[in-house]
């Protein structure tokens, strides 16, 4: 990796957070032969031995961190999920030290253009689908950031034509400068309010993805998008109704639903591997981005036929006694759960719960109570969720996910669907949403054998 004028000397860089992103920063600095200071609020952070391997001369501080470590620091690289209100960061602001994200480092060294994808829901699906569409069209791309490979690790691979980055609100809030070929905000619903404090701050973090975009794709239900990208750049929209000429939408003709560009039918929804109205919008977003970068339309549609979605996102675990069991563990916020429940055809027994992140469960209950037959709630914020549902549907409380699935099996009747779509983070009882989804699938299969 070429040395960059912005790299600074050894120990002038401080890396805050030793999770996956911190590890990728250590590998990046190792390739550039730069020593750094690494800090973490955890007294025994993960990945420590691997970072020491990358940088034997590194300096480490854990737990309560002395402020004087900032004496020679000129730049702090902060991991995405860290709250910025920390004594070290407050002192850094006071001292005028530059606070950046791993995405800022990535942009400094990247030689290829970036396609940036954000939104409350559907980011991973659209990022993966667009990557497949590019591959089918013969374009070399690399996907990563919030999904799969951390952004800086992508720089260790052969340079592609485009980097397709899935970016969270945490990434965007901390990133100073993000020039992109195309940016998209897929959708917005309140999430991470425990971190961003207000819906406005959260939305503004998401919309900042448009700040330095050459082209924009936007959701027609988000008219505020226009306020964030330059009015003279090319833009395409997508939505669930018949669109204007050249834009993307949905048309129902002779009882069949089509994805369309203008009035031109592209593909029947029954032909594509993804299921549910929210996924049709994800497909339209990917088609619009592909259109903007000149992908071959027939190759994009071919990829769309073959792509059946990602694990833990409306994933059918099995059908037992004529009841579908569906793993939607990635449904970690209210908007995702509403979209998932409303895409279901028959009666739903919903399993939800975990860490609520300050979410509006009243809005969730009002939006879905007519679509669900009952709700089984477990986890840290179960009482908050139960309070909003108790006068609307039958509510059951469970101690854990196994008990919740057992209860669902006991009350389900032929034609029901049991849906794990928690509307919460998983960290009260699980390592992450994938662990939670795996436990659900395992419990379902065990109970049904």
TINUGU-397022 format. One record per residue (C-alpha): x, y, z; residue in one letter. Coordinates in steps of 0.2 Angstrom, whole numbers, plus 2048, in hexadecimal, padded with zeros to 3 digits. Layout:
N
XYZA/...
//
This chain:
449
800800800X/8078117FBX/80C81D809X/80082B80BX/80483D810X/7F683C81DX/7FD82C825X/807836833X/81682F83CX/815820848X/80C822858X/803832851X/7F582784DX/7E982085BX/7DD812857X/7CE812863X/7C5801863X/7CD7F0860X/7BE7E7858X/7BD7E2846X/7C07F3840X/7CF7F684BX/7D77E6845X/7D57EC833X/7DD7FD837X/7EC7F3840X/7EE7E8830X/7ED7F8825X/7FA801830X/8057F182FX/8057F181CX/80B80481DX/81880082BX/81080C837X/80F80A84AX/800810853X/7F9812864X/7EA806867X/7DD809875X/7CD80087BX/7C1803889X/7C07F088CX/7CE7EA898X/7D07DA88DX/7CB7DF87CX/7CA7D286EX/7D77D0860X/7E57D686BX/7F27C9866X/7EE7CB854X/7F17DE855X/8027DB85EX/8077CF850X/8037DD843X/80C7EB84DX/8187E485AX/81D7F685FX/80B7FC862X/806804872X/7F77FE87BX/7EB806888X/7DC7FD88FX/7CD80189BX/7D08128A3X/7DB81B896X/7E682A89CX/7E383A892X/7F683E890X/7F7830883X/7F183D877X/801848879X/808843868X/7F983D860X/7F3846850X/7E583B84AX/7D982F852X/7D0821848X/7C081C851X/7B780B84EX/7A580D848X/79A809857X/7A4813864X/79B82186CX/7A4831869X/7A183887AX/7B0831883X/7BD83A88DX/7CB836881X/7C183C872X/7BB84C87BX/7CD85087FX/7D284D86DX/7C5859867X/7CB866874X/7DD86386DX/7D886485BX/7DD852857X/7D584C847X/7C883E84BX/7C483383CX/7BD822837X/7C481382EX/7BB81981FX/7C582981FX/7D581F81EX/7CD814811X/7C9823806X/7DB82A808X/7E281A800X/7D58147F5X/7D98157E2X/7C780F7DCX/7B68177DDX/7AA8147EBX/79880F7EAX/7908137FCX/78180A802X/77880F812X/76780E81AX/75E807829X/75A7F6821X/75F7ED811X/7727F3810X/77A7E2810X/76D7DB804X/7707E97F7X/7837E97FAX/7837D67F6X/7777D77E8X/7807E67DFX/7907DC7E1X/7887CD7D8X/7817D87CBX/7927E07C8X/79A7CE7C7X/78D7C97BAX/7917D87B0X/7A47D57B0X/7A97E37BCX/7B57DF7C9X/7AF7E67DAX/7B27E37ECX/7A57E57FAX/7A77E880CX/7A87F581BX/7997F1826X/7967E181DX/7A37D381DX/7B57DA819X/7B97EA822X/7BD7F8816X/7D07F9819X/7D27E7816X/7CB7E9805X/7DA7F4801X/7E67E4803X/7DD7DC7F4X/7DF7E07E1X/7D77F07DDX/7C67EF7D6X/7BC7FA7CAX/7B17FF7D9X/7B07FC7ECX/79E7F97F2X/79D7FF804X/78F7FB810X/79080A81CX/78780B82DX/78181B835X/790819841X/79C819832X/79482882AX/79383283AX/7A683183CX/7AC83282AX/7B2843825X/7B3842812X/7AB834807X/7AC8377F5X/7A182A7EBX/79D8267DAX/78B8217E0X/7838237F1X/77281C7F7X/76781D806X/75C80E805X/74F812812X/74E81A823X/746815834X/74B81A845X/75A80F84BX/769811857X/76081F860X/76A819870X/77A81F866X/77482E85BX/768835868X/75B83B85CX/75383584CX/759845843X/76B842847X/76A830841X/761835831X/76E84282EX/77C836830X/77482B823X/771839817X/78383F818X/78783180CX/78283C7FEX/78D84B803X/79B8477F6X/79283C7EAX/79483D7D7X/7838347D5X/7748307E0X/7678237E2X/7598277EDX/7498207F4X/73A82A7EFX/732828800X/741833807X/73F8447FFX/74C84B80BX/759842801X/7598517F5X/75F85D802X/76F852804X/77684F7F3X/77B85C7E6X/76C8607DBX/7768607CBX/77C84E7CCX/7748407C3X/7678377CEX/75B8287CDX/74D8237D9X/7448137DEX/7348107E7X/7258057E8X/71A80D7DBX/71A8107C8X/72981C7C6X/72D82A7BAX/7368267AAX/7478207ADX/74481C7C0X/74180C7C9X/7318057D0X/7247F87D1X/7157F57C6X/7077E87C7X/7007E27B7X/6F47D47B4X/6F67CE7C6X/7097CD7C5X/7157D97CDX/7247E07C3X/7347E97C7X/7347F77BAX/73E8057B3X/7328137AEX/7248097A6X/7307FB7A0X/72D7EB7A9X/73E7E37AEX/73A7D47B7X/72B7CB7C0X/72E7CB7D3X/72A7B97D3X/7397B67C8X/7467BD7D5X/74E7B47E3X/7497C17F0X/7397C17F9X/72E7D0800X/72A7E17FBX/7397E8805X/7457DD7FBX/73D7E37EBX/7427F57F0X/7537EE7F4X/7547E67E2X/74E7F77DAX/75C8007E4X/7697F47DDX/7637F67CCX/7638097CCX/7758097D3X/77A7FC7C5X/7718077B8X/77C8167BEX/78C80D7BCX/7888067ABX/7857F47B0X/77C7E97A3X/76A7E77A6X/7687D57A2X/7777D07ACX/76F7DA7BBX/75F7D17B9X/7687C07B8X/7707C47C8X/75F7C87D0X/7587B87CBX/7667AE7D3X/7687B87E4X/75D7B17F2X/7627BD7FFX/76E7BC80FX/76D7B181EX/7637B882DX/7587C2822X/7477BB81FX/7507AA81EX/74479A81EX/74B78E82BX/73E781827X/72B77D827X/725771834X/71376C837X/70E778829X/716787833X/72579182BX/733796837X/73C7A5830X/74D7AC837X/74D7BF835X/75A7C2843X/7617D1839X/7517DA83CX/7597E484AX/74E7F4849X/73C7F8848X/73C7FD835X/7437EC830X/7367E283AX/7287EC833X/72E7E9822X/7317D6825X/7207D382EX/7167DD820X/71F7D2813X/7177C281AX/7087BB812X/6FF7B1821X/6FD7B3834X/70E7B683DX/7147B184EX/7227BE851X/7317BB85DX/7397CB862X/7447D386FX/7567D7875X/75E7E8877X/7527F5871X/75E80386DX/752810872X/74580A864X/733810863X/72A7FF866X/719809867X/71B80C854X/7207FA851X/7107F485AX/705800851X/70C7FB840X/70C7E8841X/6FF7E384EX/6F27DF841X/6FE7D4838X/7047C9846X/6FA7BC850X/7057BD860X/7167C3865X/7237B9870X/72F7C5878X/7407C1880X/7507CB885X/7557DA88FX/7477E6888X/7397DA888X/72F7E4894X/7307F4889X/72A7EA87AX/71C7E1884X/7157F188AX/7117F7879X/70A7E7872X/7007E1881X/6EF7E987DX/6F17E586AX/6F57D2868X/6F97C3873X/70A7C687CX/7157B8883X/7257BB88CX/7347AE88BX/7447AD895X/74F7AA885X/74D7A6873X/74C793875X/73D796881X/7357A2874X/737796865X/72F788870X/721793874X/71E797862X/71E78585DX/71178186BX/70578F865X/70878F852X/6FA787847X/6FA782835X/6FE791829X/70779B836X/7187A2834X/7247A4843X/72F7B3840X/73E7B784AX/7407CA846X/7467D1857X/7467E4854X/7547E5860X/7677E2861X/76D7D1867X/77B7D5873X/7717D1883X/7717BE880X/77B7BC870X/78C7C0867X/7837C9859X/7737C784EX/77B7B8844X/77E7AF854X/76C7B2859X/7667AC848X/77079C849X/76979985AX/75779B854X/75B78F845X/763782850X/75478385DX/74778284FX/750773847X/75276A858X/74076D85DX/73A76684DX/74375684DX/
//
